[in-house]
Amino acid sequence: MIVFRILETKNKMKHKFSSLLLGFMCFSGTIVKSQDTTAKILKDTDHEKMVWFKEAKLGIFIHWGLYAVDGISESWSFYNEYLSHEDYLKQLSGFTAANFKPKEWAKLIKDSGAKYSVITSKHHDGFALWNTNYGHLNAVSHAAAKKDVLSPLIDALKEKELKVGIYFSLPDWSSDLYTHFTTSKRRYAIEQDPQRWQQYLNYMNGQLLELKNNYTPDLWWFDGDWEHPPEAWESTKIRTSLLKGAPNTIINSRLTGQGDYQTPEIGVPVYRPEAKYWELCMTLNDSWGYQQTDNNYKTSQQVIDIFVDCISKGGNLLLDIGPKADGSIDPIQKERLLELGSWIRKHHKAVYETEKGIPYEHFYGPTTLSKDKQTLFLFVRDIPKDGKIVVKGISNTIHRAYVVGNGSILSQNKIAKLYWNKYPGISYIDLPKETIDTYYTVVALVLDGPIELYSELNGAVEQN
Ligand code: FHN
């Protein structure tokens, strides 16, 4: 199973490789991997409109489509020729949405602690979840569901005051108007038949306008841009048209060059990305859509590890679920979301509306900072063997240390502090066993002002 998935990923990579610049740079023997170098984002993004996104921290991604019927990989299963397109489409008769309860989905998403959700309105297979007037593949006219499943979900998300993101695949491998069909079959090349390509763009833009007019999304999540250059997609035009009358809408980086934020995928950034706004999209197991054979679920600890890693580096996590074809959600997926939600609720102060934390040189773990930078939140994953956590090189006075969501005030003592120089010393903070959380215990340090990090190299002790 694992081998199979690795191969599949490799196959995908083969197609993406032309547009992927791996970005390894060597500096005096150190290998530095640049982050998502293909994802060029706009330099003049309006910061005001990004505020909710930056403060949200968690979004829930939903991959729901035909592929859930047989539990096979979304769109890629026929593209990679594991089965024929004809057989792939047989899943239309199994996409019933018979137990689809949009309000329950929205409640689950809200309870996970997420502030927004992104739903696949149409994946690369071209299957549209709404009642579109374009194309030949949608949930209303062609699937057993015989209903629009996108509208009630978006209504339910809005009712719960969640921001709405619409995922839209630029490629549509099922459309006769589109260039690519499968890994070995191309229908045509744009240069050979520009008129046909124009017809495809009209179809694609027609759908985008329907989605814009029906749902006025807060965020557009494009995908699949690697198949053609931005000029072919006319990505500047797309952005202009989508923002017309809706200037605050956010666009991800996969409308090449026209995005507001970066979208690394699966790979948790090892280094803090340079982009001001970014979001890691991540699966709960190894699949985006529902696959009953994939039981390689991340544990709740691992999900929270990834989440904490993202927020401490100033980013968001877009965590994926894959509902079944009848609209029910696997109990493990529900459980992971609820567990994350209850941890977030307890530690909300250290999560929402925070800024990226301080470098690891100052604390052996991830951190975040309050907006005014006067409270430093320390995320403690493992139980310290001497019951103490260590903070170094912080010039401020620590007025108080307490356990977030528990309230216990912690005692602290300082070593290596000379009264006559500026070196701030090393603070040891006691963390009693009773305050330890199942996943991460969060300690808040209330400082005497915005955090000041000390970075001098101390010289000789000239006085004593
Ligand atoms: O090919 C898709 C994949 O199926 C999935 O939708 C992910 C989600 O980010 N995006 C694409 C690959 O980058």
Residues whose N, C-alpha, C, O or C-beta is under 5 A from the ligand:
A	BS01	FHN	E74 D223 E265 C281 W288
